[in-house]
Amino acid sequence: MSSKVQRQQAITRIVAQADIANQSQLIELLAGEGIAATQATVSRDLEDLGAVKVRAPGGATVYAVPELAPDRLAPIDQLRRVMGEWVADISWSGNLVVVRTPPGCAHVVGSALDRSGLVGLLGTVAGDDTLLCVAAEDTTGPELARSLAELAGR
């Protein structure tokens, strides 16, 4: 029996080594290593790890754990898709921008933004359904909010 930490370490390693297109494929590879996991468990693990779907060379979408897959940066069209699907509202105050998402989605949007290299974005902090974006020194909150709204198709 494997612990949650061991299972998540295996998932991180597998995702870094192979192009994993779906959770069923990941469950099979885990089973091959003697780790039994249900789809619901793998789904929660991927969420805990901050895994996102990115476009790999060749055009397929695969899972990536952002901290360990710098060569799989989400392209701008991927960022637009994430923003368009999961951003519900954008507001600002000073150099801070607050992005609202459906419950459980803020970390996905935050991870995509952090990995995007978006000019004017210093970084993000994600909660469950709220994302705090900090504008860089030479960018205002309204400018960053406009950039994010444009990415979200607003």
Residue frames relative to the residue before (quaternion, step in Angstrom):
aa qw qx qy qz dx dy dz
M 1.0000 0.0000 0.0000 0.0000 0.00 0.00 0.00
S 0.2374 -0.7864 0.5559 0.1276 3.56 -0.88 0.90
S 0.4603 -0.6579 0.5162 0.2978 3.53 -1.16 0.61
K 0.6832 -0.4651 0.3625 0.4308 3.53 -1.31 0.24
V 0.6503 0.5191 -0.3160 0.4558 3.59 0.93 -0.89
Q 0.6596 0.5000 -0.3086 0.4686 3.60 0.91 -0.89
R 0.6524 0.5135 -0.3094 0.4637 3.58 0.96 -0.89
Q 0.6857 0.4760 -0.2901 0.4680 3.58 0.89 -0.90
Q 0.6061 0.5278 -0.3547 0.4777 3.60 1.09 -0.60
A 0.6455 0.5078 -0.3163 0.4748 3.58 1.01 -0.81
I 0.6352 0.5216 -0.3276 0.4659 3.59 0.97 -0.83
T 0.6501 0.5191 -0.3137 0.4577 3.59 0.89 -0.92
R 0.6711 0.4961 -0.2911 0.4677 3.58 0.93 -0.92
I 0.6632 0.5082 -0.3031 0.4584 3.59 0.91 -0.94
V 0.6702 0.4972 -0.2994 0.4627 3.58 0.90 -0.94
A 0.6560 0.5070 -0.3121 0.4640 3.61 1.07 -0.72
Q 0.7352 0.4463 -0.2271 0.4568 3.60 1.08 -0.73
A 0.8067 0.1878 -0.0695 0.5559 3.59 1.09 -0.63
D 0.4796 -0.6266 0.5236 0.3211 3.53 -1.24 0.46
I 0.0697 -0.8082 0.5844 -0.0206 3.56 -0.33 1.31
A 0.2126 -0.8297 0.5098 0.0809 3.55 -0.38 1.27
N 0.8185 0.0517 -0.0085 0.5721 3.62 1.10 -0.55
Q 0.6633 -0.5347 0.3608 0.3795 3.53 -1.29 0.37
S 0.5925 0.5705 -0.3716 0.4306 3.62 1.05 -0.63
Q 0.6379 0.5233 -0.3122 0.4709 3.55 0.99 -0.86
L 0.6594 0.5048 -0.3003 0.4694 3.57 0.97 -0.85
I 0.6290 0.5332 -0.3276 0.4613 3.60 0.99 -0.82
E 0.6470 0.5185 -0.3123 0.4638 3.60 0.99 -0.84
L 0.6790 0.4838 -0.2952 0.4666 3.58 0.91 -0.88
L 0.6151 0.5231 -0.3401 0.4820 3.58 1.08 -0.67
A 0.6410 0.5229 -0.3206 0.4615 3.58 0.95 -0.89
G 0.6262 0.5489 -0.3246 0.4486 3.58 1.07 -0.75
E 0.6983 0.4082 -0.2517 0.5314 3.56 1.25 -0.43
G 0.5873 -0.6154 0.3516 0.3908 3.56 1.28 0.26
I 0.5640 0.5738 -0.3911 0.4468 3.58 1.23 0.42
A 0.1960 -0.7849 0.5812 0.0875 3.55 -0.51 1.22
A 0.1299 0.7826 -0.5974 0.1169 3.57 -0.87 0.98
T 0.3894 -0.6991 0.5489 0.2415 3.53 -1.10 0.73
Q 0.6691 -0.4768 0.3762 0.4282 3.56 -1.29 0.23
A 0.6512 0.5208 -0.3240 0.4470 3.60 0.94 -0.84
T 0.6478 0.5160 -0.3116 0.4658 3.58 1.01 -0.82
V 0.6628 0.4930 -0.3000 0.4772 3.58 0.92 -0.93
S 0.6227 0.5402 -0.3381 0.4540 3.59 0.99 -0.78
R 0.6652 0.4864 -0.2927 0.4850 3.61 0.94 -0.91
D 0.6429 0.5246 -0.3255 0.4534 3.59 0.98 -0.84
L 0.6499 0.5106 -0.3204 0.4629 3.59 0.91 -0.87
E 0.6424 0.5100 -0.3154 0.4772 3.57 1.03 -0.80
D 0.6486 0.5225 -0.3139 0.4559 3.60 0.92 -0.91
L 0.7030 0.4680 -0.2539 0.4714 3.57 1.02 -0.83
G 0.4353 -0.7057 0.4517 0.3294 3.57 1.27 -0.26
A 0.2776 0.7830 -0.5124 0.2178 3.56 1.20 0.49
V 0.0781 -0.7736 0.6284 0.0238 3.53 -1.11 0.78
K 0.4660 -0.6300 0.5312 0.3222 3.55 -1.28 0.33
V 0.0055 -0.7875 0.6158 -0.0237 3.55 -0.90 0.97
R 0.4995 -0.6275 0.4997 0.3272 3.54 -1.24 0.40
A 0.2390 -0.7756 0.5742 0.1078 3.56 -0.72 1.14
P 0.6629 -0.4494 0.3738 0.4678 3.59 -1.22 0.20
G 0.7155 0.3775 -0.3008 0.5050 3.57 -0.81 0.95
G 0.5579 -0.6725 0.3495 0.3381 3.57 1.26 -0.17
A 0.5460 0.6132 -0.4164 0.3905 3.63 1.17 -0.26
T 0.3434 -0.6986 0.5734 0.2553 3.57 -1.17 0.52
V 0.0210 -0.8001 0.5968 -0.0571 3.53 -0.89 1.05
Y 0.5631 -0.5827 0.4584 0.3651 3.54 -1.28 0.36
A 0.0000 0.7646 -0.6445 -0.0036 3.53 -1.21 0.68
V 0.2706 -0.6941 0.6383 0.1938 3.52 -1.15 0.70
P 0.4692 -0.7582 0.3643 0.2687 3.59 -0.18 1.31
E 0.6792 0.5083 -0.3164 0.4245 3.59 0.80 -0.90
L 0.7726 0.3554 -0.1787 0.4948 3.57 1.08 -0.64
A 0.7333 0.3798 -0.2385 0.5111 3.59 1.20 0.12
P 0.0205 0.8504 -0.5254 0.0181 3.59 0.65 1.05
D 0.6351 0.5319 -0.3392 0.4457 3.60 1.15 -0.46
R 0.6852 0.4264 -0.2823 0.5186 3.58 1.26 -0.08
L 0.0905 0.8141 -0.5634 0.1078 3.56 0.76 1.03
A 0.4878 -0.6597 0.4844 0.3037 3.53 -0.98 0.85
P 0.3841 -0.7130 0.5289 0.2538 3.60 -0.78 0.94
I 0.7124 -0.4745 0.3051 0.4174 3.57 -1.26 0.38
D 0.6467 0.5079 -0.3454 0.4523 3.64 0.98 -0.67
Q 0.6042 0.5313 -0.3469 0.4820 3.59 1.14 -0.59
L 0.6475 0.5085 -0.3137 0.4729 3.57 0.97 -0.86
R 0.6394 0.5174 -0.3245 0.4670 3.60 0.97 -0.81
R 0.6459 0.5161 -0.3251 0.4591 3.61 0.97 -0.80
V 0.6527 0.5062 -0.3096 0.4711 3.59 0.91 -0.93
M 0.6828 0.4839 -0.2876 0.4657 3.56 0.84 -0.98
G 0.6710 0.5162 -0.2961 0.4424 3.59 0.92 -0.92
E 0.7062 0.4655 -0.2625 0.4644 3.58 1.03 -0.79
W 0.8434 0.2819 -0.0904 0.4483 3.58 0.85 -0.92
V 0.6029 0.5416 -0.3882 0.4388 3.62 1.17 -0.02
A 0.2009 -0.8029 0.5560 0.0766 3.55 -0.67 1.16
D 0.8057 -0.0517 0.0841 0.5841 3.60 1.00 -0.79
I 0.1090 -0.7705 0.6257 0.0552 3.56 -1.18 0.64
S 0.0908 0.7707 -0.6263 0.0746 3.57 -0.90 0.97
W 0.1963 -0.7994 0.5604 0.0915 3.58 -1.22 0.35
S 0.0105 -0.7435 0.6679 0.0322 3.49 -1.41 0.36
G 0.8209 -0.0035 -0.0404 0.5696 3.58 -0.61 1.12
N 0.7668 -0.2980 0.2425 0.5141 3.58 -0.74 -1.05
L 0.5852 0.5694 -0.3636 0.4485 3.60 1.27 0.33
V 0.1216 -0.7649 0.6294 0.0637 3.53 -1.09 0.81
V 0.1938 -0.7685 0.6026 0.0940 3.55 -0.92 0.97
V 0.1068 -0.7814 0.6146 0.0173 3.54 -0.79 1.12
R 0.1897 -0.7789 0.5910 0.0895 3.58 -0.80 1.04
T 0.0766 -0.7838 0.6162 0.0027 3.54 -1.06 0.89
P 0.6220 -0.4654 0.4151 0.4736 3.59 -1.22 -0.03
P 0.6694 -0.4940 0.3477 0.4323 3.63 -1.15 0.44
G 0.8325 0.2360 -0.1920 0.4629 3.54 -1.03 0.90
C 0.6560 0.5510 -0.3018 0.4183 3.63 1.22 -0.01
A 0.4853 0.6975 -0.4389 0.2922 3.62 1.15 -0.34
H 0.6596 0.5196 -0.3296 0.4316 3.62 0.92 -0.78
V 0.6135 0.5422 -0.3520 0.4535 3.60 1.09 -0.64
V 0.6701 0.4776 -0.2894 0.4889 3.57 0.92 -0.94
G 0.6567 0.5215 -0.3103 0.4477 3.60 0.93 -0.87
S 0.6524 0.5110 -0.3131 0.4640 3.56 0.93 -0.86
A 0.6558 0.5032 -0.3105 0.4694 3.58 0.93 -0.89
L 0.6643 0.4921 -0.3080 0.4708 3.60 0.95 -0.82
D 0.6551 0.5195 -0.3204 0.4453 3.59 0.89 -0.89
R 0.7228 0.4288 -0.2375 0.4872 3.59 1.03 -0.75
S 0.5605 0.6620 -0.3682 0.3346 3.58 1.23 -0.23
G 0.3238 -0.7420 0.5215 0.2696 3.58 1.08 -0.61
L 0.2291 0.8102 -0.5083 0.1807 3.58 1.22 0.49
V 0.4455 -0.6929 0.5052 0.2574 3.56 -0.77 1.09
G 0.7896 0.3033 -0.2408 0.4759 3.55 -0.92 0.95
L 0.6577 0.4696 -0.3111 0.5001 3.61 1.27 -0.14
L 0.2894 -0.7689 0.5503 0.1490 3.56 -0.60 1.18
G 0.7331 -0.3285 0.2395 0.5452 3.60 0.97 -0.86
T 0.3296 -0.7348 0.5617 0.1897 3.53 -1.36 0.11
V 0.1415 -0.7214 0.6668 0.1224 3.50 -1.39 0.36
A 0.1391 -0.8314 0.5365 0.0393 3.58 -0.61 1.13
G 0.1999 -0.7145 0.6574 0.1317 3.48 -1.19 0.78
D 0.7751 -0.2965 0.2439 0.5018 3.57 -1.06 -0.72
D 0.8258 0.0207 0.0372 0.5623 3.56 0.75 -1.07
T 0.6891 0.4055 -0.2676 0.5376 3.57 1.28 0.29
L 0.1269 -0.7828 0.6087 0.0261 3.52 -0.98 0.97
L 0.1938 -0.7622 0.6086 0.1051 3.57 -0.87 0.97
C 0.1021 -0.7885 0.6062 0.0191 3.57 -0.71 1.14
V 0.2121 -0.7826 0.5762 0.1022 3.56 -0.85 0.99
A 0.3617 -0.7333 0.5400 0.1995 3.56 -0.78 1.09
A 0.5182 -0.6289 0.4879 0.3129 3.55 -1.10 0.76
E 0.7428 -0.4500 0.2828 0.4072 3.57 -1.28 0.44
D 0.7745 0.3577 -0.1842 0.4882 3.60 0.91 -0.90
T 0.6467 0.4635 -0.3140 0.5180 3.59 1.27 0.35
T 0.3359 -0.7319 0.5507 0.2196 3.59 -1.01 0.73
G 0.6651 -0.4893 0.3882 0.4092 3.55 -1.28 0.30
P 0.6727 0.4928 -0.3133 0.4543 3.61 0.86 -0.88
E 0.6337 0.5244 -0.3349 0.4598 3.61 1.03 -0.75
L 0.6661 0.4827 -0.3016 0.4821 3.58 0.92 -0.90
A 0.6310 0.5329 -0.3346 0.4537 3.60 0.97 -0.82
R 0.6467 0.5110 -0.3187 0.4680 3.61 0.98 -0.81
S 0.6439 0.5195 -0.3205 0.4612 3.59 0.97 -0.84
L 0.6717 0.4892 -0.2929 0.4730 3.57 0.94 -0.90
A 0.6416 0.5190 -0.3235 0.4630 3.60 0.99 -0.82
E 0.6322 0.5252 -0.3266 0.4667 3.58 1.02 -0.77
L 0.6486 0.5142 -0.3079 0.4691 3.59 0.97 -0.86
A 0.6972 0.4616 -0.2564 0.4849 3.57 1.11 -0.76
G 0.4999 -0.6796 0.4113 0.3451 3.58 1.28 -0.04
R 0.4770 0.6688 -0.4274 0.3775 3.57 1.15 0.63
